[in-house]
Amino acid sequence: MPWIPTLPPTALADEGVAGAVAGKVRVALYQVDDAFYATALMCTHGQASLADGYLDGCLIECPLHQGTFDVRTGAPMSEPCTEAVRSFPTKLEDGLIHVLVNDDEV
């Protein structure tokens, strides 16, 4: 599985969240303290972009119906979200946030 470079951490500076593409996968990137996380871009409940959501600590709030997910695991944390959003490992390398995706998603 390859690590795909995406954005520099400065892209997340204002809101703590930004949308990006890792291979064929659209992701939302998050910064919580000094750690970086990635989930699928779209909410599993209402098909809204989580990159447009409000990040509060480790929780991203969907902008459509205000359900929340834990950005560290993708787990749904409040209604109406009940299905986890896919999460991806990340690492910071050469000044970019890298996301680990499957070979068929490159």
Jmol script that loads the backbone (N, CA, C; Angstrom):
load data "model"
ATOM      1  N   MET A   1       0.856  -1.181   0.000  1.00  0.00           N
ATOM      2  CA  MET A   1       0.000   0.000   0.000  1.00  0.00           C
ATOM      3  C   MET A   1       0.896   1.235   0.000  1.00  0.00           C
ATOM      4  N   PRO A   2       0.654   2.147  -0.909  1.00  0.00           N
ATOM      5  CA  PRO A   2       1.514   3.328  -1.006  1.00  0.00           C
ATOM      6  C   PRO A   2       1.053   4.498  -0.130  1.00  0.00           C
ATOM      7  N   TRP A   3       2.038   5.257   0.302  1.00  0.00           N
ATOM      8  CA  TRP A   3       1.780   6.527   0.962  1.00  0.00           C
ATOM      9  C   TRP A   3       1.665   7.594  -0.124  1.00  0.00           C
ATOM     10  N   ILE A   4       0.593   8.360  -0.118  1.00  0.00           N
ATOM     11  CA  ILE A   4       0.349   9.383  -1.131  1.00  0.00           C
ATOM     12  C   ILE A   4       0.494  10.768  -0.495  1.00  0.00           C
ATOM     13  N   PRO A   5       1.376  11.624  -1.047  1.00  0.00           N
ATOM     14  CA  PRO A   5       1.493  12.984  -0.522  1.00  0.00           C
ATOM     15  C   PRO A   5       0.252  13.811  -0.876  1.00  0.00           C
ATOM     16  N   THR A   6      -0.165  14.657   0.062  1.00  0.00           N
ATOM     17  CA  THR A   6      -1.348  15.491  -0.180  1.00  0.00           C
ATOM     18  C   THR A   6      -1.015  16.969   0.002  1.00  0.00           C
ATOM     19  N   LEU A   7      -1.276  17.506   1.164  1.00  0.00           N
ATOM     20  CA  LEU A   7      -1.142  18.940   1.415  1.00  0.00           C
ATOM     21  C   LEU A   7      -0.109  19.214   2.506  1.00  0.00           C
ATOM     22  N   PRO A   8       0.428  20.426   2.540  1.00  0.00           N
ATOM     23  CA  PRO A   8       1.273  20.811   3.670  1.00  0.00           C
ATOM     24  C   PRO A   8       0.386  21.110   4.886  1.00  0.00           C
ATOM     25  N   PRO A   9       0.927  20.961   6.076  1.00  0.00           N
ATOM     26  CA  PRO A   9       0.141  21.267   7.275  1.00  0.00           C
ATOM     27  C   PRO A   9      -0.426  22.683   7.297  1.00  0.00           C
ATOM     28  N   THR A  10       0.228  23.622   6.632  1.00  0.00           N
ATOM     29  CA  THR A  10      -0.273  25.003   6.611  1.00  0.00           C
ATOM     30  C   THR A  10      -1.649  25.103   5.960  1.00  0.00           C
ATOM     31  N   ALA A  11      -2.009  24.140   5.113  1.00  0.00           N
ATOM     32  CA  ALA A  11      -3.330  24.157   4.468  1.00  0.00           C
ATOM     33  C   ALA A  11      -4.447  23.928   5.476  1.00  0.00           C
ATOM     34  N   LEU A  12      -4.109  23.396   6.646  1.00  0.00           N
ATOM     35  CA  LEU A  12      -5.094  23.118   7.681  1.00  0.00           C
ATOM     36  C   LEU A  12      -5.087  24.186   8.777  1.00  0.00           C
ATOM     37  N   ALA A  13      -4.220  25.177   8.652  1.00  0.00           N
ATOM     38  CA  ALA A  13      -3.975  26.128   9.736  1.00  0.00           C
ATOM     39  C   ALA A  13      -5.210  26.896  10.187  1.00  0.00           C
ATOM     40  N   ASP A  14      -6.053  27.338   9.269  1.00  0.00           N
ATOM     41  CA  ASP A  14      -7.180  28.191   9.655  1.00  0.00           C
ATOM     42  C   ASP A  14      -8.293  27.426  10.360  1.00  0.00           C
ATOM     43  N   GLU A  15      -8.758  26.344   9.775  1.00  0.00           N
ATOM     44  CA  GLU A  15      -9.914  25.613  10.296  1.00  0.00           C
ATOM     45  C   GLU A  15      -9.542  24.288  10.961  1.00  0.00           C
ATOM     46  N   GLY A  16      -8.305  23.814  10.741  1.00  0.00           N
ATOM     47  CA  GLY A  16      -7.908  22.510  11.259  1.00  0.00           C
ATOM     48  C   GLY A  16      -8.373  21.365  10.385  1.00  0.00           C
ATOM     49  N   VAL A  17      -8.993  21.677   9.242  1.00  0.00           N
ATOM     50  CA  VAL A  17      -9.513  20.654   8.327  1.00  0.00           C
ATOM     51  C   VAL A  17      -9.423  21.179   6.893  1.00  0.00           C
ATOM     52  N   ALA A  18      -9.136  20.257   5.957  1.00  0.00           N
ATOM     53  CA  ALA A  18      -9.096  20.622   4.540  1.00  0.00           C
ATOM     54  C   ALA A  18      -9.366  19.378   3.709  1.00  0.00           C
ATOM     55  N   GLY A  19      -9.935  19.579   2.546  1.00  0.00           N
ATOM     56  CA  GLY A  19     -10.152  18.486   1.608  1.00  0.00           C
ATOM     57  C   GLY A  19      -8.927  18.283   0.740  1.00  0.00           C
ATOM     58  N   ALA A  20      -8.691  17.024   0.336  1.00  0.00           N
ATOM     59  CA  ALA A  20      -7.548  16.700  -0.515  1.00  0.00           C
ATOM     60  C   ALA A  20      -7.870  15.433  -1.303  1.00  0.00           C
ATOM     61  N   VAL A  21      -6.959  15.074  -2.201  1.00  0.00           N
ATOM     62  CA  VAL A  21      -7.080  13.838  -2.963  1.00  0.00           C
ATOM     63  C   VAL A  21      -5.823  13.018  -2.726  1.00  0.00           C
ATOM     64  N   ALA A  22      -6.015  11.749  -2.363  1.00  0.00           N
ATOM     65  CA  ALA A  22      -4.909  10.805  -2.165  1.00  0.00           C
ATOM     66  C   ALA A  22      -5.104   9.680  -3.171  1.00  0.00           C
ATOM     67  N   GLY A  23      -4.391   9.744  -4.276  1.00  0.00           N
ATOM     68  CA  GLY A  23      -4.631   8.778  -5.347  1.00  0.00           C
ATOM     69  C   GLY A  23      -6.002   9.020  -5.937  1.00  0.00           C
ATOM     70  N   LYS A  24      -6.872   8.009  -5.875  1.00  0.00           N
ATOM     71  CA  LYS A  24      -8.247   8.137  -6.363  1.00  0.00           C
ATOM     72  C   LYS A  24      -9.241   8.450  -5.244  1.00  0.00           C
ATOM     73  N   VAL A  25      -8.739   8.636  -4.027  1.00  0.00           N
ATOM     74  CA  VAL A  25      -9.595   8.793  -2.852  1.00  0.00           C
ATOM     75  C   VAL A  25      -9.668  10.257  -2.425  1.00  0.00           C
ATOM     76  N   ARG A  26     -10.883  10.764  -2.320  1.00  0.00           N
ATOM     77  CA  ARG A  26     -11.081  12.111  -1.780  1.00  0.00           C
ATOM     78  C   ARG A  26     -11.140  11.999  -0.263  1.00  0.00           C
ATOM     79  N   VAL A  27     -10.304  12.787   0.408  1.00  0.00           N
ATOM     80  CA  VAL A  27     -10.190  12.698   1.857  1.00  0.00           C
ATOM     81  C   VAL A  27     -10.370  14.062   2.498  1.00  0.00           C
ATOM     82  N   ALA A  28     -10.694  14.020   3.780  1.00  0.00           N
ATOM     83  CA  ALA A  28     -10.631  15.201   4.632  1.00  0.00           C
ATOM     84  C   ALA A  28      -9.431  14.990   5.549  1.00  0.00           C
ATOM     85  N   LEU A  29      -8.586  15.999   5.644  1.00  0.00           N
ATOM     86  CA  LEU A  29      -7.418  15.959   6.517  1.00  0.00           C
ATOM     87  C   LEU A  29      -7.688  16.840   7.716  1.00  0.00           C
ATOM     88  N   TYR A  30      -7.209  16.396   8.885  1.00  0.00           N
ATOM     89  CA  TYR A  30      -7.459  17.112  10.126  1.00  0.00           C
ATOM     90  C   TYR A  30      -6.163  17.273  10.900  1.00  0.00           C
ATOM     91  N   GLN A  31      -6.046  18.377  11.620  1.00  0.00           N
ATOM     92  CA  GLN A  31      -4.957  18.543  12.562  1.00  0.00           C
ATOM     93  C   GLN A  31      -5.552  18.738  13.939  1.00  0.00           C
ATOM     94  N   VAL A  32      -5.174  17.858  14.857  1.00  0.00           N
ATOM     95  CA  VAL A  32      -5.593  17.948  16.252  1.00  0.00           C
ATOM     96  C   VAL A  32      -4.313  18.005  17.069  1.00  0.00           C
ATOM     97  N   ASP A  33      -4.075  19.138  17.697  1.00  0.00           N
ATOM     98  CA  ASP A  33      -2.803  19.405  18.368  1.00  0.00           C
ATOM     99  C   ASP A  33      -1.687  19.218  17.348  1.00  0.00           C
ATOM    100  N   ASP A  34      -0.742  18.321  17.591  1.00  0.00           N
ATOM    101  CA  ASP A  34       0.360  18.116  16.654  1.00  0.00           C
ATOM    102  C   ASP A  34       0.187  16.871  15.800  1.00  0.00           C
ATOM    103  N   ALA A  35      -0.987  16.254  15.822  1.00  0.00           N
ATOM    104  CA  ALA A  35      -1.235  15.017  15.077  1.00  0.00           C
ATOM    105  C   ALA A  35      -2.121  15.289  13.870  1.00  0.00           C
ATOM    106  N   PHE A  36      -1.946  14.460  12.829  1.00  0.00           N
ATOM    107  CA  PHE A  36      -2.734  14.578  11.605  1.00  0.00           C
ATOM    108  C   PHE A  36      -3.550  13.308  11.401  1.00  0.00           C
ATOM    109  N   TYR A  37      -4.766  13.482  10.890  1.00  0.00           N
ATOM    110  CA  TYR A  37      -5.689  12.376  10.656  1.00  0.00           C
ATOM    111  C   TYR A  37      -6.342  12.560   9.291  1.00  0.00           C
ATOM    112  N   ALA A  38      -6.857  11.456   8.751  1.00  0.00           N
ATOM    113  CA  ALA A  38      -7.556  11.516   7.463  1.00  0.00           C
ATOM    114  C   ALA A  38      -8.755  10.589   7.494  1.00  0.00           C
ATOM    115  N   THR A  39      -9.859  11.054   6.924  1.00  0.00           N
ATOM    116  CA  THR A  39     -11.046  10.222   6.726  1.00  0.00           C
ATOM    117  C   THR A  39     -11.525  10.414   5.292  1.00  0.00           C
ATOM    118  N   ALA A  40     -12.447   9.567   4.884  1.00  0.00           N
ATOM    119  CA  ALA A  40     -13.123   9.806   3.614  1.00  0.00           C
ATOM    120  C   ALA A  40     -13.748  11.198   3.678  1.00  0.00           C
ATOM    121  N   LEU A  41     -13.828  11.845   2.552  1.00  0.00           N
ATOM    122  CA  LEU A  41     -14.311  13.223   2.509  1.00  0.00           C
ATOM    123  C   LEU A  41     -15.798  13.344   2.829  1.00  0.00           C
ATOM    124  N   MET A  42     -16.601  12.386   2.351  1.00  0.00           N
ATOM    125  CA  MET A  42     -18.043  12.531   2.448  1.00  0.00           C
ATOM    126  C   MET A  42     -18.627  11.875   3.695  1.00  0.00           C
ATOM    127  N   CYS A  43     -19.553  12.558   4.333  1.00  0.00           N
ATOM    128  CA  CYS A  43     -20.290  12.036   5.481  1.00  0.00           C
ATOM    129  C   CYS A  43     -21.082  10.799   5.047  1.00  0.00           C
ATOM    130  N   THR A  44     -21.147   9.802   5.898  1.00  0.00           N
ATOM    131  CA  THR A  44     -21.898   8.588   5.575  1.00  0.00           C
ATOM    132  C   THR A  44     -23.394   8.768   5.743  1.00  0.00           C
ATOM    133  N   HIS A  45     -23.820   9.838   6.345  1.00  0.00           N
ATOM    134  CA  HIS A  45     -25.252  10.050   6.556  1.00  0.00           C
ATOM    135  C   HIS A  45     -25.885  10.878   5.453  1.00  0.00           C
ATOM    136  N   GLY A  46     -25.313  12.037   5.169  1.00  0.00           N
ATOM    137  CA  GLY A  46     -25.987  12.951   4.261  1.00  0.00           C
ATOM    138  C   GLY A  46     -25.206  13.350   3.041  1.00  0.00           C
ATOM    139  N   GLN A  47     -24.080  12.690   2.776  1.00  0.00           N
ATOM    140  CA  GLN A  47     -23.272  12.998   1.597  1.00  0.00           C
ATOM    141  C   GLN A  47     -22.876  14.470   1.522  1.00  0.00           C
ATOM    142  N   ALA A  48     -22.433  14.996   2.649  1.00  0.00           N
ATOM    143  CA  ALA A  48     -21.889  16.348   2.705  1.00  0.00           C
ATOM    144  C   ALA A  48     -20.384  16.246   2.925  1.00  0.00           C
ATOM    145  N   SER A  49     -19.646  17.240   2.483  1.00  0.00           N
ATOM    146  CA  SER A  49     -18.193  17.251   2.630  1.00  0.00           C
ATOM    147  C   SER A  49     -17.803  17.551   4.075  1.00  0.00           C
ATOM    148  N   LEU A  50     -17.077  16.616   4.682  1.00  0.00           N
ATOM    149  CA  LEU A  50     -16.611  16.840   6.053  1.00  0.00           C
ATOM    150  C   LEU A  50     -15.560  17.942   6.107  1.00  0.00           C
ATOM    151  N   ALA A  51     -14.910  18.242   4.989  1.00  0.00           N
ATOM    152  CA  ALA A  51     -13.947  19.343   4.949  1.00  0.00           C
ATOM    153  C   ALA A  51     -14.643  20.685   5.159  1.00  0.00           C
ATOM    154  N   ASP A  52     -15.960  20.725   4.971  1.00  0.00           N
ATOM    155  CA  ASP A  52     -16.742  21.938   5.230  1.00  0.00           C
ATOM    156  C   ASP A  52     -17.320  21.950   6.636  1.00  0.00           C
ATOM    157  N   GLY A  53     -17.005  20.920   7.419  1.00  0.00           N
ATOM    158  CA  GLY A  53     -17.549  20.807   8.767  1.00  0.00           C
ATOM    159  C   GLY A  53     -16.753  21.597   9.785  1.00  0.00           C
ATOM    160  N   TYR A  54     -17.236  21.551  11.021  1.00  0.00           N
ATOM    161  CA  TYR A  54     -16.614  22.260  12.145  1.00  0.00           C
ATOM    162  C   TYR A  54     -15.828  21.255  12.977  1.00  0.00           C
ATOM    163  N   LEU A  55     -14.527  21.497  13.139  1.00  0.00           N
ATOM    164  CA  LEU A  55     -13.664  20.620  13.926  1.00  0.00           C
ATOM    165  C   LEU A  55     -13.595  21.140  15.351  1.00  0.00           C
ATOM    166  N   ASP A  56     -13.982  20.282  16.310  1.00  0.00           N
ATOM    167  CA  ASP A  56     -13.960  20.629  17.728  1.00  0.00           C
ATOM    168  C   ASP A  56     -13.186  19.538  18.454  1.00  0.00           C
ATOM    169  N   GLY A  57     -11.929  19.787  18.743  1.00  0.00           N
ATOM    170  CA  GLY A  57     -11.082  18.750  19.330  1.00  0.00           C
ATOM    171  C   GLY A  57     -10.913  17.627  18.328  1.00  0.00           C
ATOM    172  N   CYS A  58     -11.292  16.406  18.729  1.00  0.00           N
ATOM    173  CA  CYS A  58     -11.181  15.235  17.847  1.00  0.00           C
ATOM    174  C   CYS A  58     -12.465  14.948  17.088  1.00  0.00           C
ATOM    175  N   LEU A  59     -13.455  15.821  17.195  1.00  0.00           N
ATOM    176  CA  LEU A  59     -14.740  15.587  16.534  1.00  0.00           C
ATOM    177  C   LEU A  59     -14.933  16.522  15.353  1.00  0.00           C
ATOM    178  N   ILE A  60     -15.335  15.949  14.218  1.00  0.00           N
ATOM    179  CA  ILE A  60     -15.727  16.752  13.067  1.00  0.00           C
ATOM    180  C   ILE A  60     -17.251  16.716  12.969  1.00  0.00           C
ATOM    181  N   GLU A  61     -17.845  17.892  12.877  1.00  0.00           N
ATOM    182  CA  GLU A  61     -19.294  17.995  12.767  1.00  0.00           C
ATOM    183  C   GLU A  61     -19.668  18.146  11.300  1.00  0.00           C
ATOM    184  N   CYS A  62     -20.538  17.272  10.830  1.00  0.00           N
ATOM    185  CA  CYS A  62     -21.018  17.347   9.456  1.00  0.00           C
ATOM    186  C   CYS A  62     -21.801  18.648   9.269  1.00  0.00           C
ATOM    187  N   PRO A  63     -21.543  19.380   8.190  1.00  0.00           N
ATOM    188  CA  PRO A  63     -22.244  20.641   7.991  1.00  0.00           C
ATOM    189  C   PRO A  63     -23.708  20.493   7.597  1.00  0.00           C
ATOM    190  N   LEU A  64     -24.132  19.289   7.244  1.00  0.00           N
ATOM    191  CA  LEU A  64     -25.505  19.104   6.783  1.00  0.00           C
ATOM    192  C   LEU A  64     -26.494  18.888   7.931  1.00  0.00           C
ATOM    193  N   HIS A  65     -26.212  17.918   8.808  1.00  0.00           N
ATOM    194  CA  HIS A  65     -27.149  17.610   9.890  1.00  0.00           C
ATOM    195  C   HIS A  65     -26.507  17.636  11.273  1.00  0.00           C
ATOM    196  N   GLN A  66     -25.283  18.106  11.371  1.00  0.00           N
ATOM    197  CA  GLN A  66     -24.567  18.307  12.628  1.00  0.00           C
ATOM    198  C   GLN A  66     -24.239  17.022  13.405  1.00  0.00           C
ATOM    199  N   GLY A  67     -24.320  15.866  12.776  1.00  0.00           N
ATOM    200  CA  GLY A  67     -23.809  14.654  13.396  1.00  0.00           C
ATOM    201  C   GLY A  67     -22.296  14.744  13.450  1.00  0.00           C
ATOM    202  N   THR A  68     -21.668  13.977  14.351  1.00  0.00           N
ATOM    203  CA  THR A  68     -20.225  14.076  14.500  1.00  0.00           C
ATOM    204  C   THR A  68     -19.540  12.719  14.358  1.00  0.00           C
ATOM    205  N   PHE A  69     -18.257  12.789  13.975  1.00  0.00           N
ATOM    206  CA  PHE A  69     -17.387  11.632  13.858  1.00  0.00           C
ATOM    207  C   PHE A  69     -16.090  11.924  14.612  1.00  0.00           C
ATOM    208  N   ASP A  70     -15.483  10.882  15.161  1.00  0.00           N
ATOM    209  CA  ASP A  70     -14.157  10.989  15.757  1.00  0.00           C
ATOM    210  C   ASP A  70     -13.149  10.899  14.611  1.00  0.00           C
ATOM    211  N   VAL A  71     -12.361  11.932  14.388  1.00  0.00           N
ATOM    212  CA  VAL A  71     -11.439  11.947  13.253  1.00  0.00           C
ATOM    213  C   VAL A  71     -10.306  10.933  13.414  1.00  0.00           C
ATOM    214  N   ARG A  72     -10.053  10.488  14.632  1.00  0.00           N
ATOM    215  CA  ARG A  72      -8.976   9.521  14.867  1.00  0.00           C
ATOM    216  C   ARG A  72      -9.346   8.125  14.385  1.00  0.00           C
ATOM    217  N   THR A  73     -10.642   7.795  14.431  1.00  0.00           N
ATOM    218  CA  THR A  73     -11.083   6.433  14.116  1.00  0.00           C
ATOM    219  C   THR A  73     -12.161   6.374  13.043  1.00  0.00           C
ATOM    220  N   GLY A  74     -12.844   7.494  12.801  1.00  0.00           N
ATOM    221  CA  GLY A  74     -13.975   7.518  11.885  1.00  0.00           C
ATOM    222  C   GLY A  74     -15.289   7.118  12.527  1.00  0.00           C
ATOM    223  N   ALA A  75     -15.262   6.789  13.807  1.00  0.00           N
ATOM    224  CA  ALA A  75     -16.466   6.322  14.507  1.00  0.00           C
ATOM    225  C   ALA A  75     -17.516   7.424  14.609  1.00  0.00           C
ATOM    226  N   PRO A  76     -18.796   7.074  14.388  1.00  0.00           N
ATOM    227  CA  PRO A  76     -19.865   8.055  14.577  1.00  0.00           C
ATOM    228  C   PRO A  76     -20.026   8.329  16.067  1.00  0.00           C
ATOM    229  N   MET A  77     -20.184   9.595  16.415  1.00  0.00           N
ATOM    230  CA  MET A  77     -20.261   9.965  17.826  1.00  0.00           C
ATOM    231  C   MET A  77     -21.598  10.567  18.224  1.00  0.00           C
ATOM    232  N   SER A  78     -22.385  11.028  17.250  1.00  0.00           N
ATOM    233  CA  SER A  78     -23.699  11.567  17.585  1.00  0.00           C
ATOM    234  C   SER A  78     -24.638  11.422  16.395  1.00  0.00           C
ATOM    235  N   GLU A  79     -25.923  11.344  16.706  1.00  0.00           N
ATOM    236  CA  GLU A  79     -26.969  11.228  15.692  1.00  0.00           C
ATOM    237  C   GLU A  79     -26.991  12.487  14.835  1.00  0.00           C
ATOM    238  N   PRO A  80     -27.378  12.382  13.605  1.00  0.00           N
ATOM    239  CA  PRO A  80     -27.957  11.223  12.954  1.00  0.00           C
ATOM    240  C   PRO A  80     -26.925  10.275  12.337  1.00  0.00           C
ATOM    241  N   CYS A  81     -25.641  10.521  12.570  1.00  0.00           N
ATOM    242  CA  CYS A  81     -24.595   9.660  12.004  1.00  0.00           C
ATOM    243  C   CYS A  81     -24.528   8.347  12.779  1.00  0.00           C
ATOM    244  N   THR A  82     -24.682   7.240  12.074  1.00  0.00           N
ATOM    245  CA  THR A  82     -24.630   5.923  12.722  1.00  0.00           C
ATOM    246  C   THR A  82     -23.615   4.995  12.059  1.00  0.00           C
ATOM    247  N   GLU A  83     -23.177   5.319  10.845  1.00  0.00           N
ATOM    248  CA  GLU A  83     -22.209   4.496  10.122  1.00  0.00           C
ATOM    249  C   GLU A  83     -20.859   5.205  10.121  1.00  0.00           C
ATOM    250  N   ALA A  84     -19.810   4.481  10.489  1.00  0.00           N
ATOM    251  CA  ALA A  84     -18.467   5.066  10.541  1.00  0.00           C
ATOM    252  C   ALA A  84     -18.042   5.572   9.173  1.00  0.00           C
ATOM    253  N   VAL A  85     -17.249   6.616   9.177  1.00  0.00           N
ATOM    254  CA  VAL A  85     -16.609   7.108   7.968  1.00  0.00           C
ATOM    255  C   VAL A  85     -15.225   6.453   7.920  1.00  0.00           C
ATOM    256  N   ARG A  86     -14.795   6.087   6.745  1.00  0.00           N
ATOM    257  CA  ARG A  86     -13.511   5.396   6.599  1.00  0.00           C
ATOM    258  C   ARG A  86     -12.370   6.307   7.048  1.00  0.00           C
ATOM    259  N   SER A  87     -11.426   5.740   7.784  1.00  0.00           N
ATOM    260  CA  SER A  87     -10.253   6.498   8.204  1.00  0.00           C
ATOM    261  C   SER A  87      -8.997   5.900   7.580  1.00  0.00           C
ATOM    262  N   PHE A  88      -7.965   6.719   7.473  1.00  0.00           N
ATOM    263  CA  PHE A  88      -6.717   6.337   6.826  1.00  0.00           C
ATOM    264  C   PHE A  88      -5.535   6.736   7.701  1.00  0.00           C
ATOM    265  N   PRO A  89      -4.479   5.925   7.733  1.00  0.00           N
ATOM    266  CA  PRO A  89      -3.251   6.327   8.439  1.00  0.00           C
ATOM    267  C   PRO A  89      -2.608   7.529   7.730  1.00  0.00           C
ATOM    268  N   THR A  90      -1.935   8.354   8.504  1.00  0.00           N
ATOM    269  CA  THR A  90      -1.220   9.504   7.955  1.00  0.00           C
ATOM    270  C   THR A  90       0.183   9.563   8.535  1.00  0.00           C
ATOM    271  N   LYS A  91       1.040  10.287   7.835  1.00  0.00           N
ATOM    272  CA  LYS A  91       2.362  10.618   8.363  1.00  0.00           C
ATOM    273  C   LYS A  91       2.795  11.930   7.733  1.00  0.00           C
ATOM    274  N   LEU A  92       3.643  12.647   8.444  1.00  0.00           N
ATOM    275  CA  LEU A  92       4.197  13.894   7.933  1.00  0.00           C
ATOM    276  C   LEU A  92       5.599  13.590   7.407  1.00  0.00           C
ATOM    277  N   GLU A  93       5.827  13.885   6.129  1.00  0.00           N
ATOM    278  CA  GLU A  93       7.122  13.605   5.518  1.00  0.00           C
ATOM    279  C   GLU A  93       7.407  14.648   4.446  1.00  0.00           C
ATOM    280  N   ASP A  94       8.612  15.177   4.453  1.00  0.00           N
ATOM    281  CA  ASP A  94       9.029  16.170   3.457  1.00  0.00           C
ATOM    282  C   ASP A  94       8.070  17.358   3.386  1.00  0.00           C
ATOM    283  N   GLY A  95       7.528  17.745   4.523  1.00  0.00           N
ATOM    284  CA  GLY A  95       6.666  18.913   4.576  1.00  0.00           C
ATOM    285  C   GLY A  95       5.251  18.711   4.067  1.00  0.00           C
ATOM    286  N   LEU A  96       4.863  17.449   3.810  1.00  0.00           N
ATOM    287  CA  LEU A  96       3.514  17.151   3.332  1.00  0.00           C
ATOM    288  C   LEU A  96       2.876  16.071   4.197  1.00  0.00           C
ATOM    289  N   ILE A  97       1.554  16.121   4.302  1.00  0.00           N
ATOM    290  CA  ILE A  97       0.812  15.063   4.969  1.00  0.00           C
ATOM    291  C   ILE A  97       0.606  13.950   3.952  1.00  0.00           C
ATOM    292  N   HIS A  98       1.058  12.746   4.287  1.00  0.00           N
ATOM    293  CA  HIS A  98       0.905  11.580   3.416  1.00  0.00           C
ATOM    294  C   HIS A  98      -0.212  10.700   3.964  1.00  0.00           C
ATOM    295  N   VAL A  99      -0.992  10.118   3.065  1.00  0.00           N
ATOM    296  CA  VAL A  99      -2.113   9.255   3.427  1.00  0.00           C
ATOM    297  C   VAL A  99      -1.841   7.871   2.846  1.00  0.00           C
ATOM    298  N   LEU A 100      -2.048   6.838   3.653  1.00  0.00           N
ATOM    299  CA  LEU A 100      -1.847   5.460   3.208  1.00  0.00           C
ATOM    300  C   LEU A 100      -3.143   4.933   2.596  1.00  0.00           C
ATOM    301  N   VAL A 101      -3.072   4.554   1.305  1.00  0.00           N
ATOM    302  CA  VAL A 101      -4.239   4.034   0.600  1.00  0.00           C
ATOM    303  C   VAL A 101      -3.910   2.666   0.012  1.00  0.00           C
ATOM    304  N   ASN A 102      -4.925   1.931  -0.378  1.00  0.00           N
ATOM    305  CA  ASN A 102      -4.723   0.634  -1.026  1.00  0.00           C
ATOM    306  C   ASN A 102      -4.164   0.834  -2.431  1.00  0.00           C
ATOM    307  N   ASP A 103      -3.439  -0.176  -2.918  1.00  0.00           N
ATOM    308  CA  ASP A 103      -2.849  -0.098  -4.245  1.00  0.00           C
ATOM    309  C   ASP A 103      -3.886   0.161  -5.335  1.00  0.00           C
ATOM    310  N   ASP A 104      -5.094  -0.381  -5.203  1.00  0.00           N
ATOM    311  CA  ASP A 104      -6.113  -0.184  -6.238  1.00  0.00           C
ATOM    312  C   ASP A 104      -6.752   1.201  -6.168  1.00  0.00           C
ATOM    313  N   GLU A 105      -6.364   1.989  -5.172  1.00  0.00           N
ATOM    314  CA  GLU A 105      -6.902   3.345  -5.036  1.00  0.00           C
ATOM    315  C   GLU A 105      -5.896   4.412  -5.477  1.00  0.00           C
ATOM    316  N   VAL A 106      -4.776   3.983  -6.037  1.00  0.00           N
ATOM    317  CA  VAL A 106      -3.735   4.938  -6.445  1.00  0.00           C
ATOM    318  C   VAL A 106      -4.048   5.488  -7.821  1.00  0.00           C
TER     319      VAL A 106
END
end "model"
wireframe off; spacefill off
backbone 0.3
color backbone group
